[in-house]
Amino acid sequence: MLPTPALEIASLSRRFGETVAVRNVSLAVDRGALLCLAGHSGCGKSSLLRLIAGVDAPDAGIIRIDGQEVAGPKGFVEPEQRRIGFVFQDYALFPHLTVQENVRFGLRGMARSDAILRAREMLDGVGLGGHAHRYPHELSGGEQQRVALARALAPSPRLILMDEPFSNLDRALREGVRRDTVSLIRELGTTAIIVSHDPEEALSLGDQVVLMRSGEIVQSGTAYDLYDRPNGTYAASFFAACNNLPGLVTNGHIETAIGVLPLAGRLSDGDRVAVLVRPSAIDVSPRHEGESLAFKVTARQMRGEMEAVWVAIPGLDVPLEIRSISRLPANVGHVAVQMRPEQAMIFKV
Ligand SMILES: Nc1ncnc2c1ncn2[C@@H]1O[C@H](COP(=O)(O)OP(=O)(O)OP(=O)(O)O)[C@@H](O)[C@H]1O
């Protein structure tokens, strides 16, 4: 028999007037797994998190935690009874309580001496053992985030929910805090759901990534599934900018403005397709004007590790964007471009 998932959601919906914030969402998260909920602002990520936490109730559908129905036809389990930890975007620390008291707040009901020991253990775990008696305003943003994490994890929740937990940190700090957070969650074996609108963060964080749009799940899978095998143009473009080339199936292959691709999937002559190619999946090399397959460079931008190059392609409305790690000569005016066929994503239109 398969193990019971830590969280199971079936056909969940929540509507606010005309707006359907969550529409027929179903998903399962294995115990100890980390799921990242990704999507643009307003797609329903926070609404879904609130339903799981129990601070809001669904109009339809079922939520089960460790096999126990917490929302659905059998009734509704109050948030305090769900044993869920929550880390808010702004951390929501109590300003008048010390760091240790903030962590102990999550341990109401435990004997005082045990709570102090547990708070100390958690603060050591997030590297803040020496800051126990400080107040939140005496901490940096990264330290406040770690206190919020320690507070949420201290009561050993069945599930931890984190709403954009890294978005208030500056870029230099974010990656380190992200790594430490994930390693602590993994060490404790806690099942976690992290909301992010940042595509790179979503790909790097979770065992499982769920992409939402207008309250619905667009695609769910590993980061590799979503990035390498998106199920449509929306998922392909969400995780990285793509060039969108119109293609036509002709004589058993796909013709585009920058070359021909072998036929993939169930397509036949005359079918129109969208060929999505990431800027990094196109090779570029110098050519002389007038040579066959020489395209004009319209702009270049040095980005350090790579260079962004835009190239005018006859038949395309917008210049083709290429990101190249090999250097082009400073005075290059025309280039040849070559897309890597295995990295082209083809969708019937
Ligand atoms: N209490 C509410 N009353 C009315 N509409 C709501 C309410 N909560 C959410 N919505 C609407 O539901 C939709 C989903 O909102 P939600 O906050 O879940 O999105 P989100 O993906 O978390 O966005 P963000 O990343 O900006 O936080 C939005 O259109 C929002 O305006």
The ligand as a Gaussian input file, in Angstrom:
#p B3LYP/6-31G(d) Opt

LIG

0 1
 N      -10.626000      38.088000       0.641000
 C      -10.724000      38.313000      -0.669000
 N      -11.772000      38.980000      -1.193000
 C      -11.894000      39.166000      -2.503000
 N      -11.000000      38.738000      -3.431000
 C       -9.933000      38.070000      -2.982000
 C       -9.730000      37.821000      -1.586000
 N       -8.567000      37.136000      -1.440000
 C       -8.065000      36.966000      -2.691000
 N       -8.873000      37.518000      -3.621000
 C       -8.676000      37.502000      -5.080000
 O       -8.375000      36.184000      -5.449000
 C       -7.329000      36.142000      -6.436000
 C       -6.149000      35.354000      -5.929000
 O       -5.507000      36.073000      -4.895000
 P       -4.249000      35.513000      -4.091000
 O       -3.919000      36.517000      -3.027000
 O       -4.523000      34.140000      -3.653000
 O       -3.133000      35.516000      -5.216000
 P       -1.559000      35.335000      -5.087000
 O       -1.154000      34.443000      -6.188000
 O       -1.219000      34.906000      -3.696000
 O       -1.032000      36.800000      -5.331000
 P        0.215000      37.571000      -4.687000
 O        1.448000      36.876000      -5.202000
 O        0.059000      38.968000      -5.215000
 O        0.063000      37.478000      -3.194000
 C       -7.004000      37.594000      -6.738000
 O       -7.732000      37.981000      -7.872000
 C       -7.488000      38.338000      -5.497000
 O       -7.841000      39.658000      -5.828000

